[in-house]
Amino acid sequence: MSHTTDDAVELLKHSHAGRDPERLALKYALLRRDPFAFLRGTSALFHARMPNDKLLYKAPLAWTCGDLHLENFGSYKGDNRLVYFDLNDFDEATLAPASWALTRFVSSVLVAAPALDFDRDEALAHAGAFIEAYASALSAGRARWLERDTADGLIRDHLEALRCRSRKDLLDRRCSRRGKRRSLKIDGKKALPASDKQQHKVRELMTHFASEQAEPEFFEVLDVARRVSGNASLGLERYVILVRGEGGPDNHALLDLKEAPISTLTPHLRTPEPRWASEAHRVIGVQQMMQAIPVAFLHPLELGRRSAVLRELQPAEDRIDLREAAGKNRSFREMLGQMGELVAWAQLRSSGRKGSAIADELIEFGSKHKWRSRLLALAEHCAEQVEADWQRYCVAYDDDAFKP
């Protein structure tokens, strides 16, 4: 699993081969910004770098979102139209030792610490709070969930703030309007123009998809643009789609259609993965097992020769502002504890499914103490490796090594 620092640049180039050059250039610029942005966008490199430690292989197998870090939690509207806070990015989802997700998350806390104005002791205390809350929730053996009525602190405040936000608010932010007609804003930040060929491909796909739905008119396409969002996925084929929805211009809906490549964890697994009909089926299948209530409009589709996931668009605003949250030290630590609980609940919810450990094995793992300090030490090592790789990346980027 380990690679030398010398091949980091080539590994990054290889893992991004074939992506849309315009959006890939945006990603490379984002990676240059700071070590945390680099960690978020380089899951393939992170998992190639993980040390060959027995803790990383002897932990019980659990379903994982695959790319667990501080910003891969957020709120979303479920298919029951209620708002939940949970893990919300499953692009890299797969079956792996339970410790893998924990190591990546704790590493992300340590890597993000300087930008959030935490010293080393504070960062370790925050990371420890996450680990302890995870272990406690796992050993309890009960899968719960977070919504406005069950959340506390910063997460509750975040969900309360979303109560007054309407679909119209999102449409006004993402669309232009002339009379009763809306079209997507092409601002170069959240959306880029789609070519005629891309427009035709998406419209044809959605027409076929709509014909198989109970209310096909809901999915009538009004506009299509290339979506700019996230960090890790920049450069993949991805579109934001404005559809008719429930009728008038204030009741249209925004959908996200995103290419689903192979998980970046797959090359490093030592246990076989279940077979899926497609990579999109993998993403959606794991998401439906791990989330208490799945996000709305979740469907696997075929985008030309590529597998893709269709879902309701999740705005970036649906994530907690980490810098603002970090200013409230005790509340921030409480929030990390709740994130640890969410990971445990998701693993319990998906236990005993398609090869994952049964709940009793996870409960036993959560009850043990020896692995906790070891995992923290491993995460420190991984965080140091991320910092070193970022420094090397910066030199290569500034030398134009990542220009097309």
Secondary structure, DSSP 4 states (H G I P E B T S, - for coil): ----GGGHHHHHHHHTTTS-HHHHHHHHHHHTT-HHHHHHH-HHHHHHH----THHHHSPEEEE-S---TTSEEEEEBTTS-EEEEE---TT-EEEEHHHHHHHHHHHHHHHTGGGT--HHHHHHHHHHHHHHHHHHHHHT----EETTT--HHHHHHHHHTTT--HHHHHHHHEEEETTEEEE---SSSEEEPPHHHHHHHHHHHHHHHHTSSSGGGG-EEEEEEE---STTTTS-EEEEEE-TTSSTTS-EEEEEEE----TTGGG-SSPPPP-SSHHHHHHHHHHHHSSSPBTT-EEEEETTEEEEEEE---GGGS--HHHHHTSHHHHHHHHHHHHHHHHHHHHHTTTSTTPPPHHHHHHHHH--HHHHHHHHHHHHHHHHHHHHHHHHHHHHHTTTT--
